[in-house]
Amino acid sequence: MNVQITLLVDGAKRSLTVDTRTTLLDALRDRLAVTSPKKGCDHGQCGSCTVLLEGRRVTSCLVLAVAQDGADVTTAQGLGEGEQLHPMQEAFLDRDGFQCGFCTPGQVCSAVGMLREAAQGHPSHVTADAGAPVELTDEEIRERMSGNLCRCGAYVNIVAAIRDVAAKEAASTTGVAAPAPKGSAGS
């Protein structure tokens, strides 16, 4: 059965007709030619298809497009402002947080969503005190990013990139430069 849906993709309203069994990933890639999210495992285990759906990170291969009618979808392509890269994209470049680049769009979207979750106080499995503000140590970052795999093994650089953005965000909200998180591997 085919259904007409509308999505706001990277700031642009897009209408399309999809089979009710079509995943959001397939709708983005195959129907709308948005190739930033990658099809890796197609089982929600690798994270290469991660996008921000209404601001929250999701593996788009596990979400039906028809259930997202009217939703706001942000891919790595839509994170920046025009030609200006998003701070997380800049940090991945500065820290060489990618190698082949296949997982990078999903990693970047996941990192942006993860920082929002941490800022909102959402604990993870390794958060010591679920009632306290989240301290983004390297262990905390690794746990929160564990759903995104990198076959090239750029994890050290990915964590460093996320740490850099987290420190800059903390400094901008407090006006004071944030110290390196406990457990930092150094720059």
NUKOL-59575 format. One line per field, with one value per atom (N, C-alpha, C, CB): chain; z, y negated, x negated. Coordinates in Angstrom, 2 decimals. Glycine has a CB too. Layout:
cadena: A ...;
up: Z ...;
north: Y ...;
east: X ...;
END
This chain:
cadena: A A A A A A A A A A A A A A A A A A A A A A A A A A A A A A A A A A A A A A A A A A A A A A A A A A A A A A A A A A A A A A A A A A A A A A A A A A A A A A A A A A A A A A A A A A A A A A A A A A A A A A A A A A A A A A A A A A A A A A A A A A A A A A A A A A A A A A A A A A A A A A A A A A A A A A A A A A A A A A A A A A A A A A A A A A A A A A A A A A A A A A A A A A A A A A A A A A A A A A A A A A A A A A A A A A A A A A A A A A A A A A A A A A A A A A A A A A A A A A A A A A A A A A A A A A A A A A A A A A A A A A A A A A A A A A A A A A A A A A A A A A A A A A A A A A A A A A A A A A A A A A A A A A A A A A A A A A A A A A A A A A A A A A A A A A A A A A A A A A A A A A A A A A A A A A A A A A A A A A A A A A A A A A A A A A A A A A A A A A A A A A A A A A A A A A A A A A A A A A A A A A A A A A A A A A A A A A A A A A A A A A A A A A A A A A A A A A A A A A A A A A A A A A A A A A A A A A A A A A A A A A A A A A A A A A A A A A A A A A A A A A A A A A A A A A A A A A A A A A A A A A A A A A A A A A A A A A A A A A A A A A A A A A A A A A A A A A A A A A A A A A A A A A A A A A A A A A A A A A A A A A A A A A A A A A A A A A A A A A A A A A A A A A A A A A A A A A A A A A A A A A A A A A A A A A A A A A A A A A A A A A A A A A A A A A A A A A A A A A A A A A A A A A A A A A A A A A A A A A A A A A A A A A A A A A A A A A A A A A A A A A A A A A A A A A A A A A A A A A A A A A A A A A A A A A A A A A A A A A A A A A A A A A A A A A A A A A A A A A A A A A A A A A A A;
up: 0.00 0.00 0.00 1.22 -0.89 -0.98 -0.28 -2.44 0.36 1.12 0.80 2.65 0.70 0.50 1.87 -0.26 2.02 3.26 2.94 4.08 3.95 3.85 4.99 3.87 4.68 5.69 5.53 5.54 6.63 6.59 6.71 7.75 5.60 5.54 5.39 4.39 6.39 6.38 6.06 5.36 6.60 6.45 5.24 6.41 4.36 3.15 3.24 1.87 2.94 2.94 1.70 2.98 1.92 0.83 0.91 0.88 -0.18 -0.26 -1.13 -0.81 -0.75 -1.52 -1.23 -1.21 -2.12 -1.94 -1.60 -3.21 -0.51 -0.08 0.19 1.17 0.01 0.46 1.99 -0.12 2.64 4.10 4.79 4.58 4.06 4.64 4.44 4.02 3.83 3.53 4.79 2.46 5.02 6.18 5.87 6.56 6.92 6.74 5.97 8.12 6.27 5.55 4.05 6.09 3.67 2.24 1.59 2.05 2.33 1.78 1.53 2.74 2.49 2.33 1.16 3.61 1.16 0.15 -1.23 0.60 -1.29 -2.58 -3.21 -2.43 -2.39 -2.92 -2.98 -2.10 -2.01 -1.94 -2.29 -0.56 -2.58 -2.96 -1.89 -4.26 -0.62 0.51 0.94 1.71 0.54 0.71 1.92 -0.52 2.73 3.93 4.87 4.67 5.25 6.07 5.22 6.66 5.76 5.01 5.43 5.22 4.49 4.79 5.08 3.60 6.35 6.78 7.00 8.06 8.20 8.56 8.23 10.02 8.16 7.93 9.05 6.59 10.23 11.40 12.66 11.66 12.52 13.65 14.57 14.43 14.10 14.96 14.72 14.79 13.57 13.26 13.43 11.85 13.34 13.53 12.33 14.65 11.21 10.06 9.45 8.99 9.79 9.26 10.25 8.89 11.32 12.36 11.81 13.52 12.12 11.79 13.05 10.56 13.01 14.10 13.66 14.48 14.40 14.11 15.23 14.02 14.85 15.85 16.92 16.50 16.50 17.41 18.18 18.35 18.07 18.80 17.81 19.60 18.23 17.32 17.20 17.80 15.98 15.69 14.58 15.30 14.60 13.48 12.47 13.94 11.36 10.40 9.68 9.41 9.77 9.12 9.91 8.97 11.15 11.99 12.13 13.35 11.46 11.58 10.26 11.97 10.33 9.11 8.71 9.31 7.45 6.94 7.13 5.46 6.90 6.99 8.40 6.58 9.41 10.79 11.11 11.75 10.19 10.42 9.61 10.10 9.07 8.27 9.03 7.88 8.42 9.04 9.94 9.82 10.10 11.03 10.46 11.39 11.37 11.04 11.12 12.01 10.00 9.90 9.56 8.83 10.37 10.09 9.88 11.24 8.73 8.44 8.64 6.98 8.50 8.63 7.60 8.47 6.44 5.41 5.89 4.15 6.76 7.19 8.52 7.26 9.09 10.40 10.34 11.01 9.33 9.24 8.76 8.30 8.68 8.18 6.85 9.20 5.76 4.43 4.22 4.26 3.93 3.72 5.03 2.82 6.14 7.44 8.05 8.39 8.36 8.98 10.42 8.94 10.89 12.30 13.13 12.54 14.36 15.21 15.34 16.58 15.34 15.44 14.15 15.73 13.01 11.75 11.72 10.55 12.18 12.25 13.16 12.77 14.31 15.26 14.67 16.58 13.94 13.29 12.29 12.58 11.56 10.63 11.39 9.73 12.40 13.17 13.87 14.19 14.37 15.13 14.28 16.28 12.98 12.09 12.62 11.94 12.94 13.51 12.46 14.32 11.33 10.26 9.48 9.32 8.83 7.95 6.60 8.53 6.45 5.15 4.97 5.00 6.06 6.02 5.96 4.87 5.83 5.68 6.92 5.40 8.10 9.33 9.80 10.42 9.24 9.75 9.84 8.89 8.82 8.97 10.15 7.68 10.32 11.46 12.78 11.30 12.81 14.02 14.41 13.81 13.43 13.70 14.21 12.43 13.54 14.01 15.40 13.02 15.63 16.94 18.01 16.93 17.70 18.66 19.00 18.11 17.99 18.22 19.11 16.88 18.79 19.60 21.01 18.94 21.13 22.42 23.32 22.25 22.76 23.57 24.05 22.76 23.22 23.65 24.80 22.46 24.66 25.71 27.03 25.29 26.96 28.16 28.77 27.83 27.94 28.43 29.11 27.26 28.65 29.25 30.51 28.24 30.84 32.06 31.94 33.09 30.72 30.54 30.93 29.08 31.90 32.29 31.30 33.69 31.34 30.55 31.53 29.60 31.00 31.83 32.78 30.95 32.37 33.19 34.01 32.32 33.93 34.72 36.20 34.33 36.96 38.37 39.21 38.94 39.03 39.81 38.84 40.79 38.68 37.71 38.04 37.65 39.27 39.66 39.49 41.07 39.23 39.09 37.63 39.71 37.37 35.97 35.37 35.88 34.10 33.41 33.18 32.07 33.61 33.35 32.17 34.62 31.09 29.87 29.89 28.65 30.65 30.64 29.36 31.90 29.08 27.90 28.02 27.71 29.22 29.43 29.12 30.87 29.56 29.31 27.81 30.09 27.13 25.69 24.96 25.15 25.31 24.64 24.84 25.18 26.05 26.33 25.49 27.83 25.46 24.73 23.21 25.06 22.71 21.28 20.90 20.86 21.82 21.57 20.48 22.84 20.10 19.03 17.64 19.21 17.57 16.28 16.10 16.20 15.11 14.87 13.79 14.46 13.96 12.98 12.65 13.52 11.45 11.07 10.91 9.77 10.71 10.57 11.93 9.81 12.99 14.33 14.71 14.45 14.24 14.55 15.88 13.43 16.77 18.01 18.87 18.81 19.01 19.85 19.33 19.88 18.03 17.44 17.50 15.99 17.38 17.49 18.90 17.15 19.91 21.30 21.53 22.29 21.01 21.17 20.52 20.56 19.34 18.65 19.48 17.26 20.00 20.82 22.09 21.16 22.71 23.93 23.65 24.45 22.50 22.15 22.06 20.82 21.37 21.21 22.55 20.19 23.36 24.69 25.54 25.39 25.48 26.27 25.78 26.18 24.46 23.92 24.30 22.39 24.25 24.64 26.12 24.33 26.95 28.39 28.64 29.15 27.92 28.09 27.65 27.30 26.59 26.10 27.03 24.70 27.77 28.69 30.04 28.89 30.43 31.72 31.59 32.45 30.40 30.21 30.68 30.90 31.16 31.66 30.88 33.20 30.50 29.76 30.63 29.30 30.09 30.83 30.83 30.23 31.99 32.01 31.23 33.46 30.84 30.15 31.09 29.71 30.58 31.42 32.04 30.62 33.19 33.82 32.86 35.16 32.82 31.94 30.53 31.92 30.32 28.98 28.58 28.93 27.34 26.82 26.42 25.62 26.60 26.20 24.76 26.42 24.38 23.02 22.09 22.97;
north: 1.18 0.00 -1.24 0.00 -2.16 -3.39 -4.53 -3.75 -5.39 -6.51 -7.76 -6.21 -8.89 -10.18 -10.72 -11.20 -11.09 -11.68 -12.93 -10.67 -13.74 -14.93 -14.90 -16.25 -15.18 -15.25 -16.60 -14.06 -17.13 -18.31 -17.76 -19.37 -17.68 -17.07 -18.16 -16.05 -18.28 -19.27 -20.66 -18.89 -20.96 -22.28 -22.46 -23.28 -21.46 -21.58 -20.63 -21.26 -21.15 -20.34 -19.45 -21.24 -18.15 -17.17 -16.26 -16.34 -16.12 -15.21 -14.03 -15.94 -12.87 -11.67 -10.62 -11.13 -9.66 -8.52 -7.32 -8.26 -6.63 -5.47 -4.29 -5.81 -3.13 -1.90 -1.95 -0.59 -1.48 -1.56 -0.76 -1.07 0.09 0.87 0.22 2.26 -0.95 -1.64 -2.25 -2.72 -2.00 -2.62 -4.07 -1.84 -4.83 -6.22 -6.29 -6.93 -5.38 -5.35 -5.17 -4.22 -4.21 -3.97 -5.14 -2.68 -5.76 -6.93 -8.06 -7.39 -8.28 -9.34 -9.06 -9.51 -7.88 -7.56 -7.29 -6.35 -6.41 -5.94 -6.84 -4.57 -7.52 -8.33 -9.80 -8.13 -10.28 -11.71 -12.05 -12.22 -11.03 -11.21 -11.92 -11.99 -11.70 -12.22 -11.08 -12.73 -11.15 -10.01 -10.13 -9.85 -11.13 -11.26 -10.05 -12.56 -9.68 -8.46 -7.24 -8.32 -6.38 -5.21 -3.95 -5.02 -3.03 -1.73 -0.79 -1.19 -0.48 0.41 1.81 -0.11 2.04 3.38 3.59 3.64 2.50 2.55 3.28 3.22 3.34 3.99 3.12 5.33 1.86 0.95 1.22 1.02 1.96 2.34 1.55 3.79 0.88 0.21 -1.30 0.52 -1.91 -3.34 -4.21 -3.76 -3.62 -4.44 -5.19 -3.58 -4.79 -5.45 -6.46 -4.42 -6.77 -7.65 -9.04 -7.75 -9.52 -10.88 -11.46 -10.89 -12.73 -13.37 -13.49 -14.77 -12.87 -12.89 -13.69 -11.42 -14.86 -15.79 -16.10 -15.21 -16.16 -16.50 -15.35 -17.48 -14.17 -13.00 -12.04 -12.30 -11.41 -10.50 -9.18 -10.26 -8.71 -7.43 -6.72 -7.63 -5.41 -4.63 -4.54 -3.18 -5.23 -5.40 -4.12 -6.43 -3.07 -1.81 -1.05 -0.93 -1.48 -0.80 -1.58 -0.55 -2.71 -3.59 -3.57 -5.04 -3.35 -3.39 -4.83 -2.62 -5.13 -6.49 -6.95 -6.57 -6.07 -6.45 -6.93 -5.26 -6.42 -6.83 -8.19 -5.79 -8.74 -10.02 -11.16 -9.89 -10.97 -12.01 -13.33 -11.60 -14.37 -15.69 -15.92 -15.91 -14.92 -15.02 -15.84 -13.63 -16.35 -17.10 -16.12 -18.32 -15.90 -14.98 -15.78 -13.87 -15.63 -16.30 -15.24 -17.27 -15.31 -14.42 -15.22 -13.83 -14.59 -15.29 -16.41 -14.31 -16.25 -17.29 -18.56 -16.80 -18.43 -19.58 -20.18 -19.19 -19.74 -20.26 -21.66 -19.34 -21.96 -23.26 -24.34 -23.18 -25.55 -26.71 -27.11 -27.91 -26.75 -27.07 -26.38 -28.60 -27.17 -26.62 -26.40 -27.54 -26.93 -26.81 -25.45 -27.94 -24.70 -23.39 -23.53 -22.60 -22.51 -22.43 -22.25 -21.24 -22.75 -22.56 -21.11 -23.12 -20.16 -18.75 -18.30 -17.86 -18.75 -18.42 -19.00 -18.94 -20.24 -20.88 -20.09 -22.33 -19.66 -18.91 -17.57 -18.69 -16.90 -15.64 -15.89 -14.99 -16.99 -17.33 -17.67 -18.50 -18.52 -18.95 -17.79 -19.99 -16.83 -15.71 -14.45 -15.39 -14.54 -13.39 -12.23 -12.96 -12.56 -11.59 -10.72 -12.29 -10.59 -9.74 -9.18 -10.54 -8.08 -7.55 -7.30 -6.25 -6.22 -6.01 -6.94 -4.54 -7.40 -8.35 -7.72 -9.22 -6.41 -5.77 -5.97 -4.27 -5.80 -5.91 -7.35 -5.08 -8.27 -9.63 -10.37 -10.41 -10.36 -11.09 -10.58 -10.98 -9.27 -8.72 -9.04 -7.22 -8.99 -9.33 -10.79 -9.10 -11.68 -13.10 -13.37 -13.93 -12.81 -12.99 -12.41 -12.34 -11.25 -10.63 -11.48 -9.22 -12.03 -12.86 -14.13 -13.23 -14.76 -15.96 -15.61 -16.57 -14.52 -14.09 -13.69 -12.93 -13.03 -12.59 -13.78 -11.73 -14.83 -16.01 -16.68 -17.01 -16.69 -17.24 -16.41 -17.28 -15.09 -14.21 -14.44 -12.74 -14.55 -14.78 -16.14 -14.70 -17.17 -18.51 -18.52 -19.51 -17.65 -17.56 -16.69 -17.00 -16.11 -15.33 -13.86 -15.91 -13.36 -11.95 -11.11 -11.65 -10.21 -9.38 -8.24 -8.80 -7.68 -6.49 -5.35 -6.74 -4.23 -3.06 -3.33 -1.85 -4.17 -4.43 -5.71 -4.50 -6.43 -7.65 -7.28 -8.43 -7.85 -7.49 -7.89 -8.13 -9.10 -9.61 -10.11 -10.75 -9.34 -9.67 -10.97 -8.55 -11.46 -12.71 -13.92 -12.62 -13.73 -14.83 -15.21 -14.46 -16.41 -16.76 -15.75 -18.20 -15.48 -14.50 -15.08 -14.06 -14.36 -14.74 -13.91 -14.52 -14.57 -13.85 -13.43 -14.72 -12.41 -11.80 -10.99 -10.92 -10.56 -9.72 -8.44 -9.38 -7.87 -6.66 -6.93 -6.15 -8.07 -8.45 -8.64 -9.74 -9.32 -9.53 -8.19 -10.45 -7.32 -6.00 -5.21 -5.20 -5.22 -4.48 -5.04 -4.56 -6.34 -6.97 -6.80 -8.45 -6.62 -6.44 -4.97 -7.20 -4.07 -2.64 -2.04 -1.87 -2.69 -2.19 -2.57 -2.69 -3.27 -3.69 -3.02 -5.24 -2.16 -1.42 -2.10 0.01 -1.99 -2.50 -1.35 -3.76 -0.84 0.29 -0.09 0.90 -1.38 -1.83 -2.00 -3.15 -2.10 -2.22 -3.62 -1.33 -4.63 -6.03 -6.48 -6.94 -5.54 -5.86 -6.90 -4.61 -6.81 -7.76 -9.18 -7.42 -9.35 -10.68 -11.13 -10.68 -10.20 -10.53 -11.03 -9.29 -10.33 -10.75 -12.12 -9.71 -12.34 -13.64 -14.76 -13.59 -14.51 -15.51 -15.85 -15.00 -14.83 -15.05 -15.80 -13.71 -15.42 -16.09 -17.57 -15.42 -17.89 -19.29 -20.09 -19.36 -19.55 -20.26 -20.39 -19.53 -19.34 -19.39 -20.48 -18.03 -20.58 -21.60 -22.99 -21.38 -23.18 -24.50 -24.86 -24.51 -23.88 -24.15 -24.50 -22.94 -23.79 -24.08 -25.48 -23.02 -25.85 -27.18 -28.27 -27.28 -28.02 -29.05 -29.25 -28.68 -28.23 -28.38 -28.93 -27.05 -28.70 -29.19 -30.39 -28.10 -30.60 -31.68 -31.34 -32.90 -30.13 -29.68 -28.45 -29.37 -28.40 -27.23 -26.00 -27.43 -24.95 -23.70 -22.92 -22.83 -22.33 -21.49 -20.21 -21.16 -19.55 -18.26 -17.29 -17.70 -16.51 -15.56 -14.53 -14.86 -14.00 -12.92 -11.76 -12.49 -11.12 -9.98 -10.37 -9.18 -11.66 -12.11 -11.49 -13.63 -11.14 -10.55 -11.63 -9.65 -12.89 -14.00 -14.36 -13.65 -15.48 -15.95 -15.51 -17.43;
east: -0.84 0.00 -0.89 0.96 -0.64 -1.40 -0.68 -1.66 -1.49 -0.95 -1.77 -0.95 -1.11 -1.78 -2.19 -0.85 -3.48 -3.96 -4.77 -4.80 -4.95 -5.80 -6.79 -4.95 -8.04 -9.11 -9.81 -10.13 -10.29 -11.14 -12.56 -10.79 -13.27 -14.60 -15.65 -14.70 -16.50 -17.57 -17.03 -18.64 -15.86 -15.25 -14.37 -16.31 -14.30 -13.48 -12.28 -14.32 -11.10 -9.89 -9.90 -8.61 -9.78 -9.84 -8.62 -11.17 -7.91 -6.75 -7.11 -5.50 -6.63 -6.90 -5.85 -8.30 -5.77 -4.88 -5.74 -4.01 -5.38 -6.16 -5.24 -6.98 -5.79 -5.14 -5.17 -5.86 -4.14 -4.08 -5.19 -2.74 -5.89 -6.99 -8.35 -7.01 -8.40 -9.66 -10.24 -9.45 -11.52 -12.17 -12.50 -13.46 -12.73 -13.13 -14.45 -13.26 -15.36 -16.64 -16.43 -17.52 -15.61 -15.37 -14.63 -14.58 -13.72 -13.03 -14.01 -11.91 -14.91 -15.91 -16.85 -16.71 -17.43 -18.46 -17.87 -19.25 -16.88 -16.38 -15.33 -15.81 -14.55 -13.46 -13.79 -12.22 -14.60 -14.90 -16.35 -14.59 -17.16 -18.57 -19.39 -18.66 -19.03 -19.81 -20.73 -18.87 -21.98 -22.88 -23.82 -23.71 -23.63 -24.46 -24.29 -24.12 -23.08 -22.95 -23.30 -21.50 -24.11 -24.58 -23.83 -26.09 -23.71 -23.12 -24.28 -22.23 -24.44 -25.52 -24.97 -26.19 -24.47 -23.99 -22.52 -24.22 -21.75 -20.30 -19.56 -20.00 -20.19 -19.59 -19.68 -20.26 -20.11 -20.21 -21.38 -18.97 -22.37 -23.48 -24.76 -23.77 -24.89 -26.16 -26.11 -26.57 -24.94 -24.79 -25.12 -25.63 -25.51 -25.89 -24.70 -26.54 -23.50 -22.31 -21.71 -21.26 -22.44 -21.90 -21.60 -22.89 -20.40 -19.96 -19.32 -18.94 -19.03 -18.29 -16.84 -18.89 -15.96 -14.52 -13.87 -13.91 -13.35 -12.80 -13.85 -11.52 -15.12 -16.21 -16.82 -15.73 -16.24 -16.76 -17.39 -15.64 -18.47 -19.17 -18.42 -20.61 -18.32 -17.67 -18.43 -16.18 -18.37 -18.90 -17.76 -19.41 -17.93 -16.85 -16.47 -17.22 -17.30 -16.94 -15.87 -18.19 -15.61 -14.62 -13.31 -15.20 -13.21 -12.04 -11.28 -12.47 -9.98 -9.17 -8.90 -7.84 -9.10 -8.91 -7.48 -9.29 -6.52 -5.11 -4.75 -4.22 -5.42 -5.16 -5.77 -5.69 -6.55 -7.23 -6.63 -8.70 -5.44 -4.80 -4.79 -3.36 -5.36 -5.41 -6.62 -4.19 -7.46 -8.59 -9.74 -9.09 -10.56 -11.77 -12.94 -11.99 -13.61 -14.74 -15.99 -14.48 -17.03 -18.30 -19.36 -18.70 -20.01 -21.13 -22.42 -21.04 -23.55 -24.83 -24.94 -26.00 -24.30 -24.31 -23.62 -23.63 -22.65 -21.86 -22.26 -20.45 -23.36 -23.77 -24.35 -24.77 -25.11 -25.77 -24.81 -26.96 -25.35 -24.60 -25.20 -24.62 -24.55 -25.08 -26.42 -25.23 -27.44 -28.79 -29.54 -29.59 -29.00 -29.64 -29.33 -29.17 -30.37 -30.18 -29.69 -31.48 -29.01 -28.60 -29.88 -27.58 -29.91 -31.11 -31.56 -30.84 -30.62 -31.01 -31.71 -29.77 -31.23 -31.88 -33.29 -31.06 -33.43 -34.75 -35.68 -34.63 -35.16 -35.99 -36.42 -35.21 -35.55 -35.93 -37.06 -34.71 -37.00 -38.07 -39.36 -37.64 -39.24 -40.41 -41.11 -40.01 -40.33 -40.87 -41.08 -39.96 -40.83 -40.94 -40.09 -42.41 -38.83 -37.91 -37.22 -36.88 -37.83 -37.29 -38.46 -36.30 -38.24 -39.28 -38.65 -39.93 -37.89 -37.25 -36.06 -36.80 -35.47 -34.36 -32.98 -34.52 -32.89 -31.58 -30.71 -31.75 -31.27 -30.49 -30.36 -31.12 -31.14 -31.25 -29.91 -32.18 -29.04 -27.78 -26.94 -26.96 -26.88 -26.14 -26.81 -26.00 -28.14 -28.89 -28.62 -30.41 -28.67 -28.48 -27.06 -28.75 -26.06 -24.67 -24.48 -23.68 -25.05 -24.93 -25.60 -25.54 -26.77 -27.49 -26.70 -28.87 -26.11 -25.30 -24.11 -24.81 -23.42 -22.28 -22.70 -21.58 -23.84 -24.34 -24.65 -25.58 -25.25 -25.55 -24.27 -26.40 -23.24 -21.94 -21.37 -20.93 -21.43 -20.92 -21.66 -21.05 -22.98 -23.78 -23.45 -25.29 -23.29 -22.96 -21.59 -22.98 -20.70 -19.37 -19.37 -18.37 -20.53 -20.66 -20.31 -19.82 -20.16 -19.85 -21.07 -19.42 -20.94 -22.08 -22.32 -21.86 -23.51 -23.83 -24.11 -25.06 -24.48 -24.80 -25.97 -25.11 -26.91 -28.09 -28.00 -29.31 -26.89 -26.75 -26.73 -25.44 -27.66 -27.82 -26.61 -29.08 -26.12 -24.99 -23.93 -25.43 -22.87 -21.82 -21.12 -20.80 -21.24 -20.59 -21.47 -20.13 -22.75 -23.70 -23.86 -25.06 -24.37 -24.66 -25.64 -25.24 -25.48 -26.32 -27.70 -25.67 -28.72 -30.11 -30.58 -31.02 -30.93 -31.30 -32.77 -31.02 -33.05 -34.37 -34.51 -34.60 -35.72 -35.90 -35.09 -37.39 -35.01 -34.22 -32.74 -34.38 -32.24 -30.84 -30.60 -30.48 -31.52 -31.38 -31.40 -32.51 -32.34 -32.42 -31.13 -33.63 -30.60 -29.36 -28.21 -29.00 -28.09 -26.99 -27.11 -26.93 -28.32 -28.55 -28.69 -29.79 -28.46 -28.70 -27.83 -28.50 -26.76 -25.91 -26.39 -24.52 -27.51 -28.07 -29.43 -28.20 -29.52 -30.75 -31.59 -30.43 -32.90 -33.86 -34.80 -34.65 -34.72 -35.56 -37.02 -35.06 -37.30 -38.68 -39.36 -38.74 -38.59 -39.15 -39.56 -40.32 -38.86 -39.20 -38.61 -38.71 -38.30 -37.60 -38.31 -37.41 -39.61 -40.34 -40.13 -41.85 -40.19 -40.01 -38.55 -40.50 -37.62 -36.20 -35.90 -35.32 -36.39 -36.18 -36.81 -36.78 -38.00 -38.67 -37.86 -40.09 -37.30 -36.48 -35.25 -36.06 -34.58 -33.39 -33.76 -32.70 -34.87 -35.34 -35.58 -36.64 -36.20 -36.47 -35.17 -37.22 -34.17 -32.90 -32.20 -31.99 -32.22 -31.59 -32.24 -31.70 -33.57 -34.28 -33.91 -35.80 -33.83 -33.46 -32.03 -33.61 -31.12 -29.73 -29.65 -28.83 -30.41 -30.42 -30.97 -31.26 -32.02 -32.61 -31.65 -33.92 -30.89 -29.97 -28.78 -29.48 -28.40 -27.27 -27.70 -26.57 -28.97 -29.44 -30.34 -30.16 -30.90 -31.85 -33.24 -31.37 -33.44 -34.74 -35.15 -34.68 -36.40 -36.89 -36.77 -38.37 -36.19 -36.02 -37.33 -34.88 -37.68 -38.88 -38.65 -39.30 -39.73 -39.60 -38.91 -41.00 -37.94 -37.23 -38.16 -36.15 -37.76 -38.52 -38.60 -37.90 -39.75 -39.91 -40.28 -38.65 -40.61 -41.00 -42.31 -41.11 -42.39 -43.62 -44.61 -43.32 -44.25 -45.12 -44.87 -46.59 -45.40 -45.14 -46.18 -45.05;
END
